[in-house]
Amino acid sequence: EENLQDVSGVVQAFSADQLRQDGIVELRQLQAALPGLSIANQEGNVEIFIRGVGSANSTELGDPGAAPHLNGTYIPRPRGLGLMFYDLERVEVNKGPQGTLYGRNALAGTLNIITAKPRLGQYGGYAQAEVSNRSSYAAEGAINIPLGETFALRAAGYYVNRDYGFKNVSTGAPAKDLKPAGLEENYAGRLSLLWEPSDRLTVSIVGDYGKETGTGYPGANIFSAVMGSGLRPEQLDLKRVVYRGLQGEMENELWGVQGKISYDFGGFSAEVTGSYRSVDFYQVNASSDGIDYPGRDLSAVQYDNFSGNFWQTRSKSQVYEARLVADDDQRLRWNVGGFYFKEDQAVGYLALADRGYCCYSGTEFTMPDVDGESFAFYADGTFDVTARLRVLAGIRYTEEKKSRYG
């Protein structure tokens, strides 16, 4: 934390109160309040772009171009990042290259979600709920419990059930009973523990769990509707989708534990952090025959078509960092550190083609062993030449390797 006027960079920070006042209750809504920030959802993978720079490669080979963090710890697979966006202290966005401190995946900048910390010596909490159209409802809450003078515990969670309003207009059995794409039921919980036995030593542990379920992400080709009716897309009801074959399904389960130990030596502090995170994503794409349009004969649709896509990806990652940081009231402010990262992934993808009375055919892409490992050392400093002139310098060395087998 520091005065934004003293930062030699472009930083925007939002407190929890400011987020609530602005009506920002989801991660993607941040882009409405932050110029230059764009957050997309590509089949469950959160893609962050800052000033137009980012990465849309959500495969096991890709990495974010704008680095996401949770409480300052790097998140290698931002799939399900929205499940962490509740009971917050603040959100920080650094625009522009941040590679010296944050590594090569911070070319565009960084987004840091900082969760609410336990508070010593005080009971507290909050609860909120909402009801909206399209049969949607949600709830969120947290409670803070002191455990003696030096311990505190904070528990938080949320639940949301959402219907995005797509309608299945299929008439053939069993396609007419398929649930439309876009249905969501998500829930998450977090447990935080803080121990401050002295003014110098602080120990914190945060564990979280979340799960996204539903019918996957909607997709409907409108080309046939435009050609068949002559109407423009804005004149068509894009929510009326003709589903066939497979039931869309999406399930994303993630959990993680992160710990931090910091000690103030007087003049400088030492900090050690460690994190373990697991992501397990599974999806069956809903199959459709486009949307309904005036004059279309739905009884002529070939509903017995089970072409579709199946996708599963798993990631288990570890992140460790140790650093020394000078106090910010000195003329020369510096920090030096070391970083280590390891990730094990397994990926399976199957594209199924229904050839009718003839046969089925499929394309399989299986990578059961995808390994990534990286370590780095860095140093960064700011020197006040005068009250109005500063000199900044930084350097980072990184060595990384990736491999896959399948």
SULPEMO-V333089 format. One record per pair of residues at least 24 apart in sequence whose C-alpha atoms are under 7 Angstrom apart, sorted by sequence separation. I is the first residue (numbers start at 0). J is the second residue. If there is no record, write none. Layout:
<<I	J> <I	J>>
//
This chain:
<<89	113> <121	145> <136	160> <160	184> <186	210> <253	277> <254	278> <284	308> <317	341> <344	368> <345	369> <374	398> <88	113> <89	114> <118	143> <120	145> <135	160> <136	161> <159	184> <160	185> <185	210> <186	211> <253	278> <283	308> <284	309> <316	341> <317	342> <344	369> <373	398> <374	399> <87	113> <88	114> <117	143> <119	145> <135	161> <159	185> <185	211> <252	278> <253	279> <283	309> <316	342> <343	369> <344	370> <373	399> <87	114> <88	115> <134	161> <135	162> <158	185> <159	186> <184	211> <185	212> <252	279> <282	309> <283	310> <315	342> <316	343> <343	370> <372	399> <373	400> <86	114> <87	115> <120	148> <134	162> <158	186> <184	212> <251	279> <252	280> <282	310> <314	342> <315	343> <342	370> <343	371> <372	400> <86	115> <119	148> <133	162> <157	186> <158	187> <183	212> <184	213> <251	280> <281	310> <282	311> <314	343> <315	344> <342	371> <371	400> <372	401> <119	149> <133	163> <157	187> <183	213> <250	280> <251	281> <281	311> <314	344> <341	371> <342	372> <371	401> <119	150> <133	164> <156	187> <157	188> <182	213> <183	214> <250	281> <280	311> <281	312> <313	344> <314	345> <341	372> <370	401> <371	402> <45	77> <119	151> <156	188> <182	214> <215	247> <249	281> <250	282> <280	312> <313	345> <340	372> <341	373> <370	402> <44	77> <45	78> <118	151> <155	188> <156	189> <181	214> <214	247> <215	248> <249	282> <279	312> <280	313> <312	345> <313	346> <340	373> <369	402> <370	403> <44	78> <117	151> <155	189> <180	214> <181	215> <214	248> <215	249> <248	282> <249	283> <279	313> <312	346> <339	373> <340	374> <369	403> <43	78> <44	79> <45	80> <117	152> <154	189> <155	190> <179	214> <180	215> <181	216> <213	248> <214	249> <248	283> <278	313> <279	314> <311	346> <312	347> <339	374> <368	403> <369	404> <43	79> <117	153> <154	190> <180	216> <181	217> <213	249> <247	283> <248	284> <278	314> <311	347> <338	374> <339	375> <368	404> <153	190> <154	191> <180	217> <212	249> <213	250> <247	284> <277	314> <278	315> <310	347> <311	348> <338	375> <366	403> <367	404> <368	405> <66	104> <153	191> <212	250> <247	285> <277	315> <310	348> <337	375> <338	376> <366	404> <367	405> <65	104> <66	105> <152	191> <153	192> <211	250> <212	251> <246	285> <276	315> <277	316> <309	348> <310	349> <337	376> <366	405> <64	104> <65	105> <71	111> <152	192> <211	251> <245	285> <276	316> <309	349> <336	376> <337	377> <365	405> <63	104> <64	105> <65	106> <70	111> <151	192> <152	193> <210	251> <211	252> <245	286> <275	316> <276	317> <308	349> <309	350> <336	377> <62	104> <64	106> <65	107> <66	108> <67	109> <68	110> <69	111> <70	112> <151	193> <210	252> <244	286> <275	317> <308	350> <335	377> <336	378> <64	107> <65	108> <66	109> <67	110> <68	111> <69	112> <70	113> <150	193> <151	194> <209	252> <210	253> <243	286> <274	317> <275	318> <307	350> <308	351> <335	378> <65	109> <66	110> <67	111> <68	112> <69	113> <70	114> <150	194> <209	253> <242	286> <243	287> <274	318> <307	351> <334	378> <335	379> <49	94> <149	194> <150	195> <208	253> <209	254> <242	287> <243	288> <273	318> <274	319> <306	351> <307	352> <334	379> <149	195> <208	254> <241	287> <242	288> <273	319> <306	352> <333	379> <334	380> <149	196> <207	254> <208	255> <240	287> <241	288> <272	319> <273	320> <306	353> <333	380> <207	255> <241	289> <272	320> <305	353> <332	380> <333	381> <206	255> <207	256> <240	289> <241	290> <271	320> <272	321> <304	353> <332	381> <206	256> <240	290> <241	291> <271	321> <331	381> <332	382> <205	256> <206	257> <239	290> <240	291> <270	321> <271	322> <331	382> <205	257> <239	291> <270	322> <330	382> <331	383> <204	257> <205	258> <237	290> <269	322> <270	323> <330	383> <53	107> <204	258> <269	323> <26	81> <52	107> <86	141> <203	258> <204	259> <268	323> <269	324> <25	81> <203	259> <267	323> <268	324> <202	259> <203	260> <235	292> <267	324> <268	325> <26	84> <49	107> <202	260> <244	302> <267	325> <25	84> <49	108> <201	260> <202	261> <243	302> <244	303> <266	325> <267	326> <201	261> <243	303> <244	304> <245	305> <266	326> <200	261> <201	262> <243	304> <244	305> <200	262> <245	307> <199	262> <200	263> <199	263> <228	292> <228	293> <223	289> <224	290> <180	247> <215	282> <174	242> <178	246> <219	287> <221	289> <224	292> <86	155> <174	243> <177	246> <215	284> <220	289> <221	290> <174	244> <215	285> <219	289> <220	290> <168	239> <219	290> <15	87> <166	238> <167	239> <168	240> <169	241> <15	88> <165	238> <166	239> <167	240> <168	241> <169	242> <14	88> <15	89> <117	191> <164	238> <165	239> <166	240> <167	241> <14	89> <116	191> <117	192> <167	242> <13	89> <14	90> <117	193> <12	89> <13	90> <12	90> <13	91> <12	91> <11	91> <12	92> <11	92> <10	92> <11	93> <10	93> <9	93> <10	94> <9	94> <82	187> <180	285> <82	209> <170	297> <171	298> <169	297> <170	298> <174	302> <171	302> <42	216> <100	377> <99	377> <99	393> <99	394> <99	395>>
//
